[in-house]
Amino acid sequence: MLNGRKGAASFGGTNGATGSLVLEPGGSMSANDLVKNFLGRPQNMAAFQKWMGEEFENAPQSKPGSEH
């Protein structure tokens, strides 16, 4: 689907920043540089690790030997 600019693809609800900063450069830049350009800062794992801790804090624990 085109978004009004000739040849500019609309990526299913993504805004212009996502397309121009992440999708258009694609493999021509490293993933770290794509993320840095999009966020405006270097990436770090602190927020992800915090989310992971909160997300799985109350998850049921598996019992030893109960693996499928």
Order of alpha helices (4+ residues) and beta strands (2+ residues): alpha-alpha
